[in-house]
Amino acid sequence: MAVEPDQFYRAKANYVINGTGGDGLKRALVLLWDRRAECPTAEPVLAVHDEVVLEVPEADAERART
């Protein structure tokens, strides 16, 4: 299967966009690690695309949001 020129352009553009999104997610995980003492009960359970999902007791939910 041949790659058409417009497909190649889209792939190059997508690489930059997804790469930047990946960098942002990694930065968020670094910040979560750096600030873990502020809410020690928060446990990361999922990191996908532009979301980081934490599991935290309800009593600590507000502290985990900040």
Secondary structure, 3 states (H helix, E strand, C coil): CCCCHHHHHHHHHHHHHHHHHHHHHHHHHHHHHHCHHHCCCCEEEEEECCEEEEECCHHHHHHHHC
